[in-house]
Amino acid sequence: MADREQVIAYRVAAHQFDRTTTDPARLRVFDLGLQDSERSAAPALAARLDTVPPLDAHVLTWSVRGAPHWHRAEDVPALAARLWPLSDADAVTRAGRPPVAEGLRVLREVATALRDVVTGPMPKGEASARLTPLVPPEVTGWCRGCGATHVHDPVFRLAALPAGLRFDPDERGVVFVPLEDRRDVPARAEGFGDLVSDYLRLHGPAGYAEVAHYFGAPVRDVKEAWPDDLVAVSRKAWLPADRVEAFENPPEPEVVRLLPPLDPYLNARDRDLLVPDKDHQKQVWRVLGRRGALLVDGEVLGTWQAKASGARLDVKVSPFVSLDVDVFAGEADRLARARGLESARIG
């Protein structure tokens, strides 16, 4: 049975916070995709790389849980089938909609129609307007904010990658661009087990519930798709065989980092392990007004917020314990540079 200290040490190493990697494509976080909600990608890279380069060789699209993620370009062609729902119930769960008798069929119709609609660069609003009359009415509804009837947003997001679409990262709003040599909409899920292994390499050891929660899928479906070649390190936690040795003797997690909200390290689904104190959990994973996390030697010891003041980034830290906030000065400077600013101030 692995103890908490061993799991934390393994994960800090797995997330490559030691900054020995120079090529972003070699970062393990890209195995699952690097989420870029609320400008979270650049500071997440700054926590892992000496220099944050442009992600020109990567692809940005809606993928895991319908959130925008950066992926390696070579991984994208197979990703739609890997993320395709495992059952009708899974399709409904991931779309967040009331039960539909044939969830997979309906999702395939939406994705196919979206693929036919977007044949060149197209803003999301235009794509949505063209898509709505072509899909089953049960996936559409009146939107008070838009003043129009359109496909429910979770369904839209779930269909974008199977439709072979990425975003133009240079545009302020969502502008779809068809992927080069895009494939047909998947006929079935293929390769989900590879994603399970990728999750466990980064966030393991873990079990069915954590993986299901991460991908937004039913536990029963994830359990049925569970790879046969994983190694059980406890009764409810597994690792891929190629990571067992690293888990048995992980290096000491001696790093200090300012992790942004939605950093991949914080996206592991066993929050009780990462932050045992319930009151502290509420601060780290706030529903409104998200905050970053102070990571010190593997422990989340507080939160932080940042605001640009001219060319300077003002970083306010809120430790859970007594800390010398000056230890974060260098990390604040890195964070400022990642956001295109000249300097930082810790307070």
Residue, then its C-alpha position, 0 to 999 in steps of 0.5 A: m500500500a503506497d503512502r501519501e508522501q510517496v504518491i505526492a513525490y511521484r506526481v511532482a516528478a511525473h509533472q516535470f517541475d524540475r525544468t530539466t525538459t527543454d522541448p515542450a512537446r516532451l512534457r507529459v502534460f501534453d499526453l492528455g492535453l494542456q488546458d488553456s482556460e482563463r489563460s492557464a496554459a502559459p503559466a502552467l508551462a512556466a512552472r515546467l520550462d525555463t522558457v515558455p515558447p510559442l505553441d506553434a507546433h500544437v493544436l488548440t481545440w475543445s477536447v477533454r470535458g469540452a474544455p480548450h486544450w493544446h495537443r501535439a499536432e501528431d496526437v490529434p488525428a487519433l484523439a477524436a476516437r479516443l475521446w468518443p463516448l463509450s456508450d449511449a449513457d456516456a454520450v449523455t453524461r458527457a454532454g450534460r443533457p437529459p437522457v436521450a435514447e440513442g446518445l451516440r447516434v445523436l452526437r454523431e449526427v451533430a458532429t457530421a453536420l458540423r463537419d459539413v458546415v465548416t469547410g473553411p475558417m468560420p466564427k463559432g456564431e456563424a457555424s452555430a447558426r448554420l448547424t442548428p436547423l440541421v440537427p435533432p431538436e432535442v439537442t437545441g434550445w432557446c438561449r436568453g443570452c444569445g437571443a436565439t435557438h442553438v445547439h446546447d453548448p456542451v453538445f457543441r463542444l463535444a462535437a467539435l473535435p469529432a467534426g475535425l475542427r481546431f481553433d485559430p489561436d490568433e483570433r480573440g473569439v472562437v474561430f474554427v479551422p478544419l484540421e488538415d486531412r481531417r478524418d470522418v466522424p468516429a464510428r466507435a470509441e478506439g484507444f480510450g485505454d491509452l488515455v487511461s494509461d496516460y492519466l495514470r502516468l501523470h496522476g497515478p496511482a489512481g482508480y476507476a472513479e478518478v479516471a471517470h471523473y476526469f473524463g466526465a464518463p460513467v464509472r461503469d463504462v470506464k471500468e469496462a474499458w480498463p486496460d488489462d496490462l496495468v499494475a495494481v499498486s493497491r486494491k484500488a489504484w493502478l499504474p502502467a508497468d513502465r512507471v512502477e520503477a519510478f513510483e517505487n523510488p521517486p526523488e524528493p519533491e523539492v520544488v517551489r512553484l506558483l501553479p495557475p488555476l486549472d494547472p494539470y497538477l490540480n486537475a487530478r481528481d483525488r483532491d483529498l490526497l492533494v489537499p487533505d484539509k477541507d477548508h483549504q480545498k474550498q480555497v484552492w478549487r473555488v467555484l467563482g474567482r479561481r486562484g492559483a496554488l502555492l506548491v512547496d515541496g509537493e504540498v499545496l500551502g496556500t493560494w495566490q492571485a495576480k493582477a497586471s499593473g502596467a508592465r508589472l504583475d502584482v502577485k498576492v499570496s495567501p498562505f495556509v501556514s507561515l511562509d517566507v513569501d520571498v521564496f516565490a519571487g523568482e517564480a513570480d518573475r517567470l510568471a510575469r514573463a510568461r504573460g508578456l510583462e516586464s517584472a513582478r511584485i510579491g505581496 
